[in-house]
């Protein structure tokens, strides 16, 4: 969930189909890439595809938030918690502006975002190789982001757009979430129905959480990922397990 307080503590300084027609602007050529895990893949709208202004990541020629990578241990689901407009790409740009400029972080705090139409968006910049989240096409090391205070490193944040305490998540968004999580679980070797004894590789903070967690699993004071999404996570996790068993 978006807040204006820093989430950088611990950092380094159901069925639907994927839909691409719901955005107000057509995706430019070369703006879609794949995120792969074994034989599974999802299409992801790149930062160029949603119109990220990469100048926002720099100040006086220096990258504000230098890249760091850690072997991923867990996934965390969030919701936007605010924002307006029907164009999901614009909403992602708004989050980028909030995080990078208004909060002063220098980039967006989630590794991936998902629109209500099911479009999956690349979030935090992870390098020049056009591979979302990870440092290389085959690596298990995820770029460090900023979405859970104290527990960011080695934790992949996925944000569903919209205030999911006020509106129901769409079937398309839930299916994209499940497919994205399945790709990540396949790639990293995670059990979506299990738990993880997470240890932050930077600050040593430790916590046992569901392997496919939600924000409130880390912080009991937050409503994130929304009162209408959180109860659906058991069925989403079950869907992830189905996909991993080959029921695509």
N, C-alpha and C positions, 0 to 999 in steps of 0.2 A: 504494500500500500504506500502511496506517495506521502511523504511528510517533508517538512522543511528542516527538520533536525538532521544532523549528519548521521548517515548509516555507515560511515567508513571506518568505524572502530573495528579493529581486527583485519583491516586491509593493509596493503603494503605501504604507505607514507603517513442411449447414448448415441446413436450413430449419426455422423454427418460427413461431409466431404470438404476438402480444402477448397476455398473459394477465393478467386482473385478478382472478380468483377465488382465487388462491393465498394471498392475505393473510388473516390471522385476522380483521381488521376490515374491514367494507365501507367503500368510499370514500364520504365524505359528498358531498352534492349540490354541484356546482360545483367539485369537487376535481381535475378532469382538464382539461388544456388541450392545445393543439397547439404543436409546434415545427415551423416551416415553412421550406422552402428551395425556391423556385420552385414546381414542381408536386408536390413531395414533402412529406410531413408524417408526423410520428409523434405519438402521444398520450403525454402526460407527466403523471404524478401530481404535483400541485402541492405546495408546502410545506404548505399548509393540509390537503391531502389525506393527507399522511403524518404530520401532527400536529406540525409544527415549533412549538416554543415560541419565538415571536419575542422574548420578553423576554430570552432568552439573548444576543441581539446587542447589548445595551445595558448600560452601567454608569453609574450616577449620571446617567441621562437622556441619555447620549451614546453614539452608535454606536461600538462598540469597533473595528470594522474598516470604515472609510469606503469607500464604493463608488468604484471607478475603472474606466474602460472603455478598451479598446484594440482596434484592428482585429485580428481573429484571423488568425494566421499558420499555425497547426498544431493538431493534435489529439494527445492522449496518453492511452493506455489503461493502466489500473491494475487491481489486484484488492484486495479488502478485506484479505486476508491474515490474518484472524482473525474473531472473533465467533461467536455461537451463536444458535440459534433458527430456526424455520421461517418466521416472519413477516418478510418483507423490509422492511416499513414500520418495524417495531421495530428492525431492524438499522440502518436509515438513522437513526433517532432516536438509537441508541447511538453511531453515528459522529459525529453532530451534537454530542452531549454531550461526547464525547472531544475533538473539535476545538475547539468553542466554549468549553467550560468547563474541562476538564482541561488542555488545552494553552493556554488563555487567548486563543485567536485571535478569538473572537467570532462565528464562523460555521463552516460546513462547508467543507472545502478543495477539494472537487470541484464542478464545475458540474453534472454529471449522474451518476446512479448507475443501475445495472441489476440487478434481482433475477434469481434463478435461474428464476423463472417468466416472465421476459421483460418484467416491468413496468419502465418507465423512470420515474425519480424526478428531480424538480428538486432540485438541490443548493444551491450558493451563492445567496443572495438577490441578485436583480439589479434590483429596483425594484418600483414599485407597479402596473405595467401588465399583470401576469400573463403576460408573455413570458419563458420560461425563457432563461437564458444571456445574452441580449442586452439592450441598454438600451431598444430600441423594437422594434416588430413588423417593421420593414424594415431595421434597422441591421445593419452588419457588425461593430459594436463589442461585444466580449464582456466581461462583468464579470470583473475580476481575481480570481483564486482563489489557492489555495496547495497545490500538489500535486507540484511539482518544484523543489527548492532552486535558486534563482538564475535559473530559466527559467519563471516563472509568467505574467508579463504577456503577453497575446496568445496564450496557450496554453490550449486548452480541455481540461480533464481529465474523463475518463469512467471511472468505477470500477465494475467488476463485483463484486457481493457474493459472499462466500465466499473460502475459502483455496484458490486455484486452483493451488497446488503440491501439494495433497492430494487434491482432487476435480476431475473433469473439468468444464469449463464445459458447461452444457446447450445443446441446439440452440436453445431459445427465447431464451436470453441472447445467444448468438452472432448470431442473426438480428436481435434488437433492437439489438445493437451495430452491425451492418452497416447497418441502416436509419437509425439515429441518425447514424452517420458520413456516410451518403449525404446526408441532409438538410443537415448542416453543410457538407459539401463543396460541395453545390449552392449553398447560400446564400452561402458565402464565396468560391467559385471555386477550390477546391483539387483537386488530382489525387491520389486516394488511393494511386496506384501510384508517385507521384513522390517527390522529396526537396525539402526546404525549407531555404534558408539563413536560419535564424531569427536575429533580432536582438532582444534584450530592449529594449523602448522606454524602460525605466526606468534600467537599469544598464549597457546596452550589451553585455552578455554575448552572444556569438554562437556558434552551433553549427549544423552541417549534419546534419540528421536526416531519417528518413523523414517525409513529410508526415503520415501516420497512424502516429505513433510509439508506442512503449511506454516505460514508465518507465526501463527499463534502457538505452534508447538515449541517455538524458541522463546517467545515473549507472550506471556499470559495476559498482558495488559492491552494487547491489540485485538481488534475485531477481524483483522485481515486473515484470510482472503475473502471475507464477507459472509454474512449469515445465510445467504442463499447458495453459496458455493461450498463452504466448508462441509456441510452434511453430505455432499455428493462425492467427496474424496474417496470413501470406501469403494463406490462403484467405479470411479475412475481408475483406482489402483487395480481393481479386478479386471477392467478392460485392458490395462497395460499388460497384465499377466496373460490374458487371452492372446494378445498380439504377439507376445514373446513365445507363446506355444504354437504360433503359426496360424492363428485364427484372425487373419488380416481383414 
